[in-house]
Amino acid sequence: MRIEPFALERWFAEVEADADIMLAESGVRPLDAGRFDTDPGELGYVIPTAGDPEFRETIGAHHDRSAEETVFTCGTQEANFLAFLSVVDSHAVVVTPTYGSLSAIPAALAETTDVPLSDPDWTLDVESVAEAIRPDTDLVVVNNPNNPTGRSHDEASMRALYEVCADNGTYLLCDEVYRLLDEDPMPPVASFGRYGISTAGVSKSFGLAGLRFGWLCGPTAVVAAVENWKDYTTISPSKFGQHVARQAWDRREELLAENREHAAANREVVVEFLEEHDLSWSAPDCGTNAFVEVPEGFAGGESFCRSLVEAESVVLAPGEAFDRPDWFRIGFGLPQEELVDGLARVGSFLQRHA
Ligand SMILES: Cc1ncc(COP(=O)(O)O)c(C=O)c1O
């Protein structure tokens, strides 16, 4: 099995450590560990290894699923990885642009068909997905709200997409890691019916990526296959991660309200900046990610981002990492002073290249 290098991670590995400002982190700024009880007691494996049954029941209920239909993982990344290993055999359909692993892993396992969101609004065309589905399609993969565009496909489109999948006996996996940053989150895809699989975690909406805690909710057959693979990857979720994630979940109203407010305030700062510099963007529906069109005078996203980081020590994410070279991704979840500083640097760079 061969897998493409994860272009976005390789770009970060190249430039992030030495740069002053990271304007490309996709989630909301991290919360401080001091806000939680950080003593989980004995640091053994989580037993049962699928995760604490009571907490799984809570997370499962949020998805209209039971504890048995819920498994805890080391981040959303592992939940997606194990779902692909468990479900993808012949063919998968992937809605793009999307987070690199959501297209690269299915492509390493089977034939895939990409279905692009319609540029420049990045709307989901359910008909195009229906046309791409074959009798042997095991899985359709979608990320909602979407990274990199920040677009949130509405509930009617998502339900229509689910029906198309279910009619074909195809699973629909929705990566919902940004869902709870939405003011009014739509129901998780796992609650739509037996073919719905939701993956998510506490990294992006809660600002707790360091916990490496996530989950998958879906049909028992898929959860059982995921657990089977998980015995060979991480065995159990992190005990520490589960301990803190549980507190965060219990306090989600407070924490999510704080994070949504932070994201909304930062969004205003970005809107003002883009207007001032006559740049157009994907106007995200929620979250802290957006696609911005590469300004004139640059060969593409990578040339723009590379010149910028060399001149101003500010990291943006080139659209090439999402197969969309005319765009770059901005992540505006960072602390506001850093955002303002970073945008000021981008502003001087743009002025010099005007
Ligand atoms: C859509 C999407 N899924 C999953 C991940 C990884 O999430 P986690 O930190 O929960 O593994 C990311 C990280 O950027 C992401 O954007």
PDBQT file of the ligand as one rigid body, heavy atoms in Angstrom, charges set to zero:
ROOT
HETATM    1  C1  LIG A 401     -11.409  17.808   8.893  1.00  0.00    +0.000 C 
HETATM    2  C2  LIG A 401     -10.395  17.378   9.896  1.00  0.00    +0.000 A 
HETATM    3  N1  LIG A 401     -10.498  16.158  10.453  1.00  0.00    +0.000 NA
HETATM    4  C3  LIG A 401      -9.622  15.726  11.362  1.00  0.00    +0.000 A 
HETATM    5  C4  LIG A 401      -8.566  16.519  11.759  1.00  0.00    +0.000 A 
HETATM    6  C5  LIG A 401      -7.655  15.999  12.829  1.00  0.00    +0.000 C 
HETATM    7  O1  LIG A 401      -8.378  16.076  14.037  1.00  0.00    +0.000 OA
HETATM    8  P1  LIG A 401      -7.853  15.472  15.422  1.00  0.00    +0.000 P 
HETATM    9  O2  LIG A 401      -6.899  16.470  15.990  1.00  0.00    +0.000 OA
HETATM   10  O3  LIG A 401      -9.111  15.342  16.240  1.00  0.00    +0.000 OA
HETATM   11  O4  LIG A 401      -7.209  14.178  15.127  1.00  0.00    +0.000 OA
HETATM   12  C6  LIG A 401      -8.399  17.794  11.202  1.00  0.00    +0.000 A 
HETATM   13  C7  LIG A 401      -7.252  18.632  11.564  1.00  0.00    +0.000 C 
HETATM   14  O5  LIG A 401      -7.008  19.670  11.003  1.00  0.00    +0.000 OA
HETATM   15  C8  LIG A 401      -9.357  18.237  10.258  1.00  0.00    +0.000 A 
HETATM   16  O6  LIG A 401      -9.287  19.447   9.721  1.00  0.00    +0.000 OA
ENDROOT
TORSDOF 0
